[in-house]
Amino acid sequence: SFGKSKWLSAGGWINAIIPVLIVPYYSVIGGWVIKYLVEYVKGNGQKLAADGYFSDFISNGTSTEICFAVFALFTLAIIYAGVRNGIERVSKFMMPILIVLSVIIAVYSVTRPGALEGVKYFLVPNVKNFSWMTVVAAMGQMFYSLSIAMGILITFGSYMKKDVSIEDSTRNVEVFDTAIAIMAGLMIIPAVFAFSGGDPDTLQAGPALMFITIPKVFASMGFGTVAGILFFVLVLFAAITSSIALTESAVSTFEDELHWGRKKAVVLVGVIMLGLGTLSCMGYGPLSWVKLIGMQFLDFFDFLTNSVMMPIAAIATCLLVSKVVGTKSIEEEVMHGESTFRRKKIFNVMIRYLCPIFA
């Protein structure tokens, strides 16, 4: 049946290419996190909170390149060690620490004077702020958060043992992903409210919040250095686990499609990471004069993958499953070793009608 759908193979290759394009610029941001963590360890929290520090740092091509290379090479070393010896060991160590740190920082954040207003802002819907762009932004976040249309779910799904329940694993991902997302909000938003006098305008989007606003919050705290170290350790762990997933997806593509050994595939992905990542590093410094449809390299790669390629890959996947593979085959896979497929009806409706529309 796959032979009849060669036109859909383009969607499959887009799925495979997306991680190759995301992980370089993702690693650049991971390098920024390393820089901030090192500075907090050195006791330079006040320096990080100074106006203009972040923009000066990212415009320094040499400094950002070194930090990016450290993050990228660490990720590649874990991937080279393999799924069991590398990814599993690192994840078993990092994930519990990540959860514990999240709880500690969230509890501290929500107990600050004035933080309750931030909790309300975060959890209580405000109809005045609603727009369809809010929905679009939320969908983009969902794609990233759940690793949809990146090939990651397919890659790690192929490593699952036959006796593992697909439906139970899916539920666990839904619960833990949502819980950690809520925890992240409770860590950051109430703290910003508490230390900015309740001004919601300080909640800037994207890198500005993490690398400009949060250091200012920590600088106003009595033990801002400790808080900064804990926070950026947590962010670094989260970034590494995501980087591992993206890189493994890219490496496995070259292993499967080109029948390469793991070493050769890791080397190729590493060269691509360092090449494209260097462009993203230099895009705010020596190459800031180069614009792709009016964007810096990092912003362009983010736009290309998130706004263009991922929706196309998602639609192609829906069509492949519903029209080519068939929902019956999916049902048989889910039912392997299970007595029931509890979400059968809603899955069929979603994959045939709703998912293609929303993608």
C-alpha positions in Angstrom: 0.0 0.0 0.0 3.0 2.3 0.6 3.9 2.0 -3.1 0.7 3.7 -4.0 1.5 6.8 -2.0 4.9 7.9 -3.3 3.6 11.4 -3.3 3.3 11.2 0.5 7.0 10.2 0.9 7.8 13.9 0.6 5.9 14.3 3.9 8.0 11.6 5.4 11.2 13.3 4.3 10.0 16.6 5.7 9.4 14.8 9.0 13.0 13.5 8.8 14.5 16.9 7.9 12.7 19.0 10.6 14.9 17.7 13.5 18.1 18.3 11.4 17.0 22.0 11.0 15.7 22.5 14.6 18.5 20.9 16.6 21.3 23.4 15.4 19.5 26.6 16.5 18.1 24.8 19.5 21.6 24.0 20.5 22.5 27.7 20.2 19.9 28.5 22.8 21.2 25.6 24.9 24.6 27.3 24.7 23.1 30.6 26.0 21.8 28.6 29.0 25.2 27.2 29.7 26.7 30.7 29.6 24.1 32.0 32.2 24.6 28.9 34.4 28.4 29.4 34.4 28.0 33.1 35.3 25.6 32.3 38.2 28.1 29.7 39.5 30.8 32.4 39.3 28.5 34.7 41.3 27.9 37.2 38.5 24.1 37.4 38.8 24.0 41.2 39.1 26.0 41.4 35.8 23.5 39.2 34.1 20.6 41.5 35.2 22.2 44.6 33.8 20.5 46.3 30.8 22.0 45.3 27.5 23.9 42.3 28.8 22.0 39.7 26.8 22.2 41.6 23.5 25.9 42.2 24.0 26.5 38.5 24.7 24.6 37.2 21.6 26.3 39.7 19.4 29.7 38.3 20.4 30.2 35.6 17.9 33.2 33.9 19.6 31.5 33.6 23.0 28.2 32.2 21.7 30.0 29.8 19.3 32.0 28.3 22.2 28.9 27.8 24.4 26.9 26.4 21.4 29.8 23.9 20.6 29.9 22.6 24.2 26.1 22.0 24.2 26.1 20.4 20.8 29.1 18.1 21.4 27.7 17.0 24.7 24.4 16.0 23.0 26.3 14.2 20.2 28.4 12.3 22.8 25.2 11.0 24.5 23.7 10.0 21.1 26.9 8.3 20.0 26.8 6.1 23.2 23.5 4.7 21.9 19.9 4.5 23.1 20.5 2.2 26.1 24.0 3.3 27.3 23.5 7.0 26.4 19.9 8.2 26.2 18.4 5.9 28.9 21.1 6.5 31.4 21.1 10.3 31.1 17.3 10.5 31.1 17.0 8.3 34.2 19.4 10.7 36.0 18.1 14.0 34.7 14.3 13.6 34.6 13.8 13.0 38.4 16.1 15.9 39.2 14.3 18.1 36.7 10.9 17.3 38.4 12.3 17.9 41.9 13.8 21.3 40.9 10.6 22.3 39.2 8.6 21.7 42.3 11.1 23.5 44.6 11.2 26.6 42.4 7.4 26.6 41.7 6.6 26.4 45.5 9.0 29.2 46.2 7.6 31.3 43.3 3.9 31.0 44.3 4.6 31.8 48.0 6.2 35.2 47.3 4.3 38.3 48.3 2.2 39.4 45.4 2.7 36.2 43.5 -1.0 35.2 43.8 -1.9 37.8 41.1 0.6 36.1 38.8 -1.1 32.7 39.5 -4.5 34.2 38.6 -3.0 35.8 35.5 -1.6 32.4 34.5 -4.6 30.1 35.3 -7.7 32.3 35.1 -8.9 32.9 31.4 -9.2 36.5 30.3 -11.6 36.8 27.4 -10.3 40.3 26.6 -6.9 38.9 25.7 -8.3 36.2 23.5 -7.7 36.2 19.7 -7.4 33.6 17.0 -3.6 34.3 17.0 -3.8 33.0 20.6 -5.1 29.7 19.3 -2.4 29.6 16.5 0.3 30.2 19.1 -1.1 27.5 21.4 -1.1 25.0 18.5 2.5 25.9 17.7 3.4 25.3 21.4 1.5 22.0 21.3 3.5 20.9 18.2 6.8 21.6 20.0 5.8 20.4 23.5 4.5 17.0 22.3 7.2 16.7 19.5 4.5 16.3 16.9 5.5 16.2 13.2 9.3 16.0 14.0 9.8 12.3 13.6 10.6 12.0 17.3 7.5 10.0 18.2 8.1 7.7 15.3 11.7 7.2 16.2 11.2 6.4 19.9 8.0 4.5 19.1 10.1 2.1 17.0 12.3 1.4 20.1 9.3 0.4 22.2 9.1 -3.2 23.4 6.1 -5.2 22.2 4.8 -5.8 25.7 4.6 -2.0 26.4 1.0 -0.6 26.1 0.9 2.1 23.5 -2.3 3.6 24.9 -1.0 3.7 28.5 2.3 5.3 27.3 0.3 7.9 25.4 -1.7 8.8 28.5 1.5 9.1 30.5 3.0 11.5 28.0 -0.2 13.6 28.1 -0.3 13.8 31.8 3.4 14.5 32.5 3.8 16.9 29.6 0.8 19.0 30.8 1.9 18.8 34.4 5.4 20.0 33.7 4.1 22.8 31.4 1.8 24.0 34.3 4.7 23.7 36.7 6.9 25.8 34.3 4.2 28.5 34.3 4.0 28.5 38.1 7.8 28.8 38.4 8.1 31.8 36.2 5.0 34.0 36.0 4.2 34.4 39.7 7.8 35.2 40.4 7.9 37.9 37.7 4.7 39.4 39.1 6.0 39.4 42.6 9.3 41.1 41.8 7.9 43.6 39.3 5.1 45.0 41.3 2.4 43.0 39.5 3.1 44.5 36.0 2.0 42.0 33.3 3.9 44.0 30.7 7.2 42.6 32.1 6.1 39.1 30.8 8.0 39.5 27.6 7.8 36.6 25.1 10.6 34.2 24.1 14.2 34.6 25.0 13.6 38.1 26.6 11.7 36.5 29.4 14.3 33.9 30.3 17.5 35.8 29.6 16.5 39.4 30.5 13.5 39.4 32.9 14.2 36.3 35.0 17.8 37.5 35.8 16.4 40.8 37.0 13.9 38.9 39.2 16.8 36.8 40.7 18.9 40.0 41.2 16.1 41.4 43.4 16.0 38.3 45.6 18.1 37.7 48.7 19.5 34.5 47.4 19.4 35.2 43.7 22.6 33.4 42.9 21.3 30.1 44.3 17.9 30.6 42.6 19.7 31.4 39.3 21.9 28.2 39.6 18.9 26.0 40.3 16.8 27.6 37.6 19.4 27.4 34.8 20.4 23.8 35.8 16.7 22.9 35.4 16.5 24.6 32.0 19.8 23.0 30.9 18.5 19.5 31.8 15.2 20.2 29.9 17.1 21.5 26.9 19.5 18.5 26.8 16.7 16.0 27.0 14.9 17.7 24.1 18.1 18.0 22.1 18.8 14.3 22.6 15.4 13.4 21.2 15.8 15.7 18.2 19.3 14.5 17.4 18.4 10.8 17.8 15.5 11.3 15.4 18.0 12.8 12.8 20.6 10.1 13.4 18.1 7.2 13.1 16.9 8.6 9.8 20.4 8.3 8.2 20.9 4.9 9.8 17.6 3.5 8.4 17.4 5.3 5.0 21.0 5.3 4.0 22.0 2.1 5.9 24.8 3.8 7.7 26.5 2.8 10.9 25.8 4.9 14.0 29.2 6.5 14.0 29.0 7.7 10.5 25.4 9.0 11.0 26.4 10.9 14.2 29.4 12.5 12.5 27.2 13.7 9.6 24.5 15.1 11.9 27.3 16.7 14.0 28.7 18.5 11.0 25.3 19.7 10.0 24.6 20.8 13.6 27.9 22.8 13.8 27.4 24.3 10.4 23.9 25.5 10.7 24.3 26.3 14.4 27.2 28.5 13.6 25.0 30.5 11.2 22.5 31.0 13.9 25.2 32.0 16.4 26.7 34.5 14.0 23.3 35.8 12.9 23.2 38.1 15.9 26.8 39.1 15.5 29.2 39.2 12.5 26.4 38.0 10.1 23.7 40.2 11.5 23.6 42.0 8.1 22.4 38.9 6.4 18.6 38.5 6.4 16.4 35.7 5.0 12.9 37.0 4.3 13.7 39.8 6.8 14.8 37.4 9.6 18.1 36.5 11.3 19.2 32.9 10.7 17.9 31.5 14.0 14.5 33.2 13.5 14.3 32.0 9.9 15.1 28.3 10.8 12.4 28.5 13.6 9.8 30.0 11.2 10.7 27.5 8.4 10.3 24.4 10.7 7.5 25.6 13.0 5.3 27.5 10.7 5.9 25.8 7.3 7.3 22.3 7.5 5.7 21.0 10.7 2.1 21.6 9.5 2.8 20.0 6.1 4.4 17.0 7.8 1.4 16.7 10.2 -1.1 16.7 7.3 1.0 14.2 5.4 1.1 11.9 8.4 -2.7 12.1 8.9 -3.3 11.3 5.2 -0.8 8.4 5.4 -2.4 6.9 8.5 -6.1 7.4 7.5 -5.9 6.9 3.7 -2.9 4.6 3.1 -2.0 2.6 6.2 -5.6 2.5 7.3 -7.0 2.9 10.9 -7.5 -0.9 11.0 -3.7 -1.4 11.0 -3.3 1.1 13.8 -6.0 -0.6 15.8 -4.2 -3.9 15.4 -0.9 -2.4 16.6 -2.5 -0.7 19.6 -4.3 -3.9 20.5 -1.1 -6.0 20.4 -1.2 -7.7 23.8 -4.1 -5.5 25.0 -7.8 -6.5 25.5 -9.3 -3.1 24.4 -8.5 0.0 22.4 -10.4 2.5 24.6 -9.9 5.5 22.4 -10.7 3.8 19.1 -13.7 5.9 18.1 -12.2 9.3 19.0 -8.9 8.3 17.4 -10.7 7.5 14.1 -12.6 10.8 14.1 -9.5 12.8 15.0 -7.1 11.3 12.5 -9.6 11.4 9.6 -11.3 14.8 10.1 -10.0 17.0 12.9 -6.2 16.6 12.8 -5.9 17.5 9.0 -8.0 20.6 9.5 -6.1 21.8 12.6 -2.7 20.9 11.1 
